Amino acid sequence: MPSSRREFLAESLGLVGASLAPQEIFSKAKEAAAAAETTRQLLREDSRAKQLVSTLTLEEKIGQMAQVDNSFLRSAGDIEKYHLGSILSGGDSHPKPGDSFEAWRDMYDHYQSHALKTRPRIPILYGIDAVHGDAHVIGATVFPHNIGMGATRNADLAEKEQRITAIEIRATGIQWAFAPCLAVPQDIRWGRTYEGLSESPDVVKAIAPAAVHGLQGKGFGDPLGVLACAKHFAGDGGTAFGTGVPKAGEGSLHYPLDQGDTRLDDADFHRIHLQGYGGALAAGVGSIMPSYSGWNGVKSSASYTLLTEILKGAMGFEGFLISDYAAAKELPGSEKQQIETAVNSGMDMVMIPDDYPKFTRLLRELVHEGRVKTSRIDDAATRILRVKFAMGLMDPNRSLLADRSLAKEFGSAAHRAVARQCVRESLVLLKNEGGVLPLTKGGRIHVAGKNADNVGNQCGGWTVTWQGKSGNITTGATTILEGIRKAAGAAQVTYSRDGSGASGADVALAFIGETPYAEMHGDRTNLDLDAEDRSTIQNLKQAGVPVVVVLVSGRPLIVDSILPQVDALVAAWLPGSEGEGVADVLFGKWKPSGKLPVTWPRGNSTSLHIGDPGYETLFPFGAGLSY
């Protein structure tokens, strides 16, 4: 890496003088992991797990290593037939029928009851991508996406957020969250930028342990806790643009950034992309998900160096590894070779997610052929069962069905109040000429823009569905416009999506930005405002009133052309279900306190990968005004 880029990263991330020695990172991570109470819980269960493994058949051990997507499970009886150890609901894998709280709870209970009929009575671990609340379930409390939580710089608040997420997950019976995401995004063209807390490893490392503690609670046996899963190990936020595996999409081939290659030397890779995992290990995270991406040409899921030598060895991770969705199928070779590579690299559980009969057959053949050692199978099964023992899932006196008493907590007013505070602290004020903000509770306020009155747009991706969608997608949520109307007092609030009708207003508010997307579909080369947003601002300017622009987006957008035209600019990120939190800041009930978690580039930058030649800054990392 050119020294100029290293210096840029060090300066922009506040790491001037930071040690670049990988061994120091590993040593501190291993020491922290060993000190974590949850790690000690796992090791206390080692003998029981090994004793159970010694009684299992090869098929039963392989079953523990298999995770199947609910939508591909051919029948609930296959849980018993194939001794399945885990099920997940992928981004668009829902109960049948519907996404109601009751449907999710009943589905979990149905599958778990089948697992308890197996000979060794080993319960399933059920996993879900709860990346900003248990947002797949209609009526859940939906928190700001991680980029907003990074803007708060508030680890205590992040822990509260994750604690509530855990409780709402447990209310459905599910016990495993594929969170927190510890990506360190270095290129805002990446469609998963909003899943990362910050481009700064310092911010990620500071919040990571709080997030893990929030999810796992007082320990693995906490009835209100869930198993946390730090992801995606490692380097998913640093991939070089255009290095992903070609995918067909929207009429052409595109190269998903999260499946690309991170090209860094050892020192910079460890310093930028492993810091958050040190924080997660310090909190005793129980599971980790390797990344789709690669490091200098080797996929994480195929890297013995990353998974076994570094993570399990040098960093002291004692939990288990779960592959990402069908990640093994991205590896070179035949399907059998792919399974061989992933398991021998250190993968303990494989998210298949579809043809589990074939997976179990191929892995069994690999063992019989000596290409995967029995000791590797035993190690994987032991790691998984240690976690299940530590969580209390193997206790014959414990009910493993959903706790019906938690239903009252799901989407409760108390939970939404915390989410509202998360929104308040996440907003970043970038411009405020003439003190147009905070708003007064008098006169007329004209509200405009496609994101003012749209729950789906303000929640973004990973909400009910994988990619998310616009519209009234969940219940119990408050749109930003509704929040403004509640906060406006005596002020008259008028609204038009396109900005028409603003003449005579005292101030105009334009809520513009992005519509929902998630990984792959969110990768973009052009981050300019769309034509509708530019037209909305033009209509407001023609009305001759002060204009406040609030960007609802998963990343910085190119705003150079509109910046001189507007009186105030606020980055609201993807605030989730509690639109009143945005109104609280605009009306001064809460003074802006958020700081940019990522550098905001100028529109004339020839690269959007920080530190590359041609990258220019509009607002620096850490920028943020107040009243």
N, C-alpha and C positions, 0 to 999 in steps of 0.2 A: 504494500500500500504506500502511495506517495506520502512523504512526511507532511506535506501541506494539508492533506486530507485528515491525517491523524491529528494534527494540531487544530484543525477546524472542529473535529468531533470533540476533542478534549475541552476546547473553549466553550463550544455551544452547549455541551452537556455538563459543564461545571466540574470537569474531571482533571483540571490542570494539576499536574504533579501526582496523579493517581498511579498506583503501581500497576504495571502491565504483566506481572509475573503470574502465569497460570497456576504454578504450584502454590502460591500464596492464596489465590482464590479457592483452590481445591482444599487446602488445609483448613481454612476458616469454615468452608461449607461442611466439611466432614465433622469438624468439632461441633458446629452448631446442630447438625443432624443428630449426632450422638447424644447431645444434651436435651433434645426434644422429648417430652414425656410420651408423646404418641409413638416415637421410634422405640422407646423402651417398652411400651405396650406390645409392639410387634415382636420384639425379641423375647419377651416373656411368653409369648404364644408359640415360639418356634418349636419346642418339643412336642406340643399337642398337634401342631400342624404336620410335623414330620411323622408322628405316629399314625395320623389319619392317612397320610399319603402312602405309607407302607402297606395299608390295607386295601388300597384302591387298585382296580384293574387299569391297564393302559388306557382303555376306552374312557373310563371315568376321569382319569387325570387329563386326558385331551379335552374332554367335555368342559372341565373347569377353565381351560385355556380358550374356549370358543365364546365369542359374543355375537349374537344374532340380532338383526334389526326386526322389530315387531312386525313390520309390514311384509317380511319374507318368511316369517314363522308359519310353516305349513299347517301345523295343528299344535294345540297346547300339549298334546300327548308327546310331541317330539322333545319336550323338555326332559321327560323321563327317558325316552328311547335313546337320546344322544347324550344324556347326563349333562345338559347345558348348564354352564355356570353363570352365564350373564346374558341379559337382553338389554337392548337400548331402543329408544325412540329417536331415530334420526330427525333431521330438520323438518321433513314432511311426513313423518311416520306417527300417526295419531291413533287413538282408540277408535273402534268402530262400534257405534257411530259417534261422531262429534268430538269436540274438544272441551266439553264441560268438565268442571272439577269432578263431578260424580263419575263421569265416564273414565277419566284417568285413574281414579281410585279403584273403581271396579276392575279395570283391566289389570292393574298391578296385583290386586288380590287374587284374581283368577290365575295368573301365571305363577305366583308364589305358591299357591295351594298345590299346583302340579309338582313344583320342585320338591316340596316337602314329602312327596310320595316316593321319592327315589330311595334306593337301598341305603346309601349312607346319609340320607336326609341332609343334603347340603343345599342351603337356600341360594336363590339367584341374587346377584347384584344387578339392580336395574339402573341404567344410566341415562342421563338426559343433558342436553346443552342448555343449561340455565345460566346464560352469560350476562343477563341483566335482570335478574329475577326469574321466577318460574314462568317465563313469558310465553311458553308454548300453550299454557292452559288459560282458557278464557276466564277473565275476572281476576287474574293475578295482579299483584303490585308490580309494575314495570319500572325499573330504575333507569337512570341515564346509562348509556353505554359507557364502556371503560374509559374512552377518551375524555368524557366529561368528568368521571371520577378522578382521573389523573389531574384535571384542571383544578380540582378542589385542594389537592395536596394534603388531604385530611385522612390519615390512616384510620383514626378512630371511627370516622363516619363510614369509611369503606367496610370496616368490620361489622358495624351495625347493619349496613346494607346486605352483606353476605349472611349475617345471622338470620335476618328476615327471609332471605331467599331460601335458606336451609329449612326454616320452619314451614314455609309454604310448600316446598318440595315434599317434606315428610308428611304433610297433611294428605298428600296423594298416595303415600306409602313408599314412594321411590326413595332410595337411600344413597344415590351417587350423582354428583354434579360434575360435568366436564368443564370445570372452572377452578381457579382463575386462569385467564389467558395472560401469559407473561411475555408476549411478543414485545419487541422494541422496534416499532416501525421506523424505517429510515427513508421511506419513499411513499408519499401520500397518494400515489396512483394505485397503490395496493387496495383492493376492495375490502380488506379486513383491518384497515387502519384504525377504525373506531373500536375494534376489539382489544387494541393495545392501550395501556395506560399512558404511555409517553414514549417519545424518542429517547428519553434519558434513562439509562439503566439505574441511575440513582433513585429516580421516582418509582420505577418498577420495583426495585429492591425494597424500598421503604414501605410500599403498600402490600407487597406479596404476603408477608407473614400475617398481616392483619386480615387479609382476605381468606387465607387458609384457616386461621383461628375462627373467623366468623362462620365458615362453612362446617368445620369439624367440631366446633364447640369446645366443651371441656375435655374432650378425648373421643376416641373411636366409639366408646359405648354410650355417648350422649344421645338420649332418645330424640332430642331436637336437632341433632347434628346430622350431616351427610358426609360421605367420603368425598374429599376434594381431589381434583385432578389438575395439576399444573400442566399447561400446554402452551405452545407446541415445541417440544425440546428438539433442537434449539436452532435459532437463527431464522425463524420464519419471517421476521420483520425486516430482514436485511437482504433479501434476494435481489439479484441483478435483473433488471427489466428485460423481458424477452427470453429468459432461460427456462421457463416452465415447459411442461409436457404439452404439446399441441392438443387443443380440445376444439371440437366443433361447437360453435355458438353464434347465434344471431347472424347466420348466413356466411360466416367466415371462421378461420382458425384464430384462436387467441391462446395466450400462454399465461395461465394463472400464476400470479406472483407467489402465492403460497406454496406452489409446487415447483418453484424455481431453485436456483443455486445461489447460496450465499458465499461470496468470494472474498475471504478475509484471511489474513495470517492468524496464527494461533493466538497471539497476544490480544489483538483487537476483537477477535471472535469471542474469546473468553470474557474480556472486559465489558463488551457491549451486551452480548446475548446470554451469558450464563449468570449474571449478577442476580437477576430475579429468582432464579432457581436456588441460589444460595439462601435467599430470604424464605422461600417456600420450604426448603429443607430444615431451616432453623425452626419453623413452625410445625415440623413433623408431618408434612403432606404425605398422604398414603398411596397416591397413585400419580403417575406422570404419563402424558401422551406424547410420544415422539412426533416430529413434524413431517408433513409431506415433503418439505423442502430438503435440500442437500447442502453439504458444506464441502466446497472445493471439489465438486464432482461426485461425491458419494452421498446417496440418500440417507437421511437420519435413520430410517427404518431398516437400513442395511448396514449400519455402521457399528461394528463391534467396539471400535474406539470410543464413540460417543456414548453408547448405551451401557456397555459393560465396563470398559476400562475407566472412563471418566465418571459417568453418573453413578453406577453401582459401586465402583471401586474407589476412585480418587475422591468423589464427593460424598460417599457413604450412604447412598439411598437404599433403604431397607424395605420399601413398599414394592409395588409391582407396576410394570409397564403395560399400557394398553395402546394398541396401534390406532391410528386415525381411520376414518371411514374408508374401507377397501384400500388402505394405503399399501398393503403388501402387493396389490395388483399393479402398482406403479413401478415395481422393481424389475430388473432385467430377468429374462429367461422364461421358462414355462411356469405354469401356476405351481407346480410341485417345487420347482427351484426357488420360486418366490417365497413360499412358505419356509423352505429350508433356510434361506438366507435370513429372513426376519427372525425366526426362532433362535437360530444359532448366534445372531447378533445380540440377543438379550431380550427380545420381545416375549413377554409372559402371557399376555392375553391378546388374541387377534380379533379385531373388529372385522368380521368376514366380509360383508354383513348378510350375504344372501345364501349361497350354496353350502350350507353347513354340513350336509352329508358328504359332499366331496372333500371339504376341508378335513374332516375327521378321518376319512379314508386315506387321504394323501399323507397326513402327518403320521398316521399309524404305519404306513408303508415306509416312510422315511426312518422311523425308529427301527423297524425290522431290518432295513437295509444298512443300518449303522451310520446313516448320514446325519441323523440327529441323535445324540446320545440320550440314553435313559436318564442320566444324571441331569441333563438340561431340562427334560420334562419334569422330573421330580422337583428341581429348583423352582421352575415356573409355578407348578401347582402349590408348592409350599409357600411361596410368596403370596399367592392369591388367598390361600386358606389362612395364613397368619392374619391377614386383614379381616377376613370373615370372622375368625375367632375373636379378634380384638374388638370388633364392632358388636359382639354379643349375638351374632346371627346364628351361632352354633349352640346357643343355650336352649336346651329342650323345654325350659319353663317360660321362655319369652315368646310372646305372640309376635309373629312376623308380618301380620296383616296391618293394613293402614289403621292408625289411631283415629277413630271417629271423633274424638274430643277436639282434635285440631282443626276441624272444619270451620269453626268460628274465627280462627286466626287468619284464614285465607283471604287476602285482599282486604283486610280490616282497616278501619280508620287509623288505628295506631301505626300500622305498617305504611300506609300512604302518607302519613305525616313525616315519617323518616325519609321517604322517597322525595317528598316536597323539599325537605331541607337539602337533600343531595342536589336537586335541581338548582336551588338558590346558590349554593356554593360552587356550582360548576360553570356558571355563566362568566364569560370573559368580556369585559368592556374594552374595546380597542380604539374607539374614537368618541368624543363627546364635546363637540364644538358649541360654544355659547351656553353650555349647561342645559341643553335640551332635556337631558335626563337628570334626575328622576321626573316622571310625569306628575302633573297636578291633577287633583280629583275635581276638576271643573272644566267648563267649556265643552268642546267636542273633540273626540279622538277618532280618527278614521283608521280602520284596520284593513290591511290588504294582504294578498299573497296566498299562494297555494298551500302553505304550511301553517296558516293561522288557525284553521278550523278542521284539522284532520288528524285523528288519533294515530292512524297508521303511519303517516309521514313523520310525526314527532317521535314515534317509537323506533322506526327503522327496521332493519333486518332482524332475524332470529326472534320474531314476535308472532306467535301463533303458527306461522309457517317459516320455513328456512329463509327465503328471500324477503319475507315481510310483504305487506301490500298496503296500498292507500285505502283510506276509508275508515268506517266505524268497525274496526276489527275485533274489539274486545269490549268488555263491560266494566263499569265503575271508573272509567278514565275521565279526565277533564281536559278538553282541548285548551290550547293557549288562548283562543278567543273567549271561551267561557271563563277562563281565569281572569282575563282582563275585565270582562263585564262585571264579575264579582268584586274586583278590586277598585273599580273606577269611581265609586262613590256617587257624587252628583254629576259627574261628567257624562255626556251623551256619547255612546259608542256606536259608530256606524261601520258597516263592512261591505266591501266588494272585493271579489277575488282578484280582479284585474287592476285595481287602484282607481277606477273611475269614481266620481262623486266625492272627491276629497276637497273640492273648493270650499273655502270658508271654515275648514277645520282648523283647530289650534295646532295640531300635530298629526302626522301620519306615521303609522307603523307598518312596515313591510316585512312579512315573514316569508322568506324565500329560501332557496337552497336545493337540497336533494330530496328525491323520493326513495323508497326503501330498496335495499339491495343487500346481498351478503357476498361471501367469497366467490371468486371467479366472475360472476356477473357484475360485480362492483369494480373490477379492474378497469381503469380508464386512462387513456393518454391525454384527454382534453378535460380539464377541470374548470373551464369557463362557466359562468352562469348561463343558464339556458335562455332561449328567446323570450319565454313567458316572464321570467324574472326581470329581464332587462326592460321589457315593455311595462311591467308593473311599476318599476321605479320611475320610468319616463313619465307615465301618467300622473304619478304623485308629484313629480317635480313641476310638471306643467300646471298643476293646481296652485303652485306658489306657496306651499306650506312647508314647515320644517319636516324633514324626513329622517326617521330612525329605521335602520335596516337591522333585522335580527336574522342571522343565518342559522337555519336548522339543517345540520349536515353532519356527516360522519368524519369529516376532515376539513382542513382549510380549502377554500375554493379561490379561484382567481378573481380578485375584487378590485384590481388596480383602476379599471375604467370607471367604476361607480364611486370609488372612494371620495373623489373631489365633489361629487354631486350630493352626498348625503351628510347630514349633520351628526349622526351617531351611528356606530357599528358595534353590534354585540354578537359574539359567537355563543350560540346556545347548544351546539352539538346535537345530540339526539336525546332529548330530556326524558322520554318515557311517558308514563301515564298521567303525571301530575303537572298539568299545564299551569296551575296556580303558582308554582314555584317560579316560572318565568315572569309572571305578573308581579310577584313580590319584589323582584329586583327592579323591574321597570318603574314601579311606583315608589321605590325607596323603602319598602318595608324591610328589605335586606340590602345593604350596600354591596356593590359588586366586589367580590374577593377572589374570583378565579384567576389563575395564571396560565398562560399558554403552555400546554403539555408538549406541543410540537412547534417547530419553527414554521412560520408562515411565509411561503415563497412569493417573490415578485412574478408577475405574469410574463416577464421577458426572460425568465430563467430558461436556459437550454437543457437543464436537467432538473428533475424533481427528487433526486436522490441526494440527501444532504451530504455536503462535503465534496461532491463531484465538481469538476470544472464547469462553470456556467451556472451554478446554483447561486441565486441572489435572494436576499431576505427582505421582505416587506415589514413583518413584525418579528422580533427576535423571540427565541424560546424564553418563557418566563414573563412575557409582556402581559400587562393587565392593569387597567385604571380603576379608580373608585370614585365615589362622589365626594 
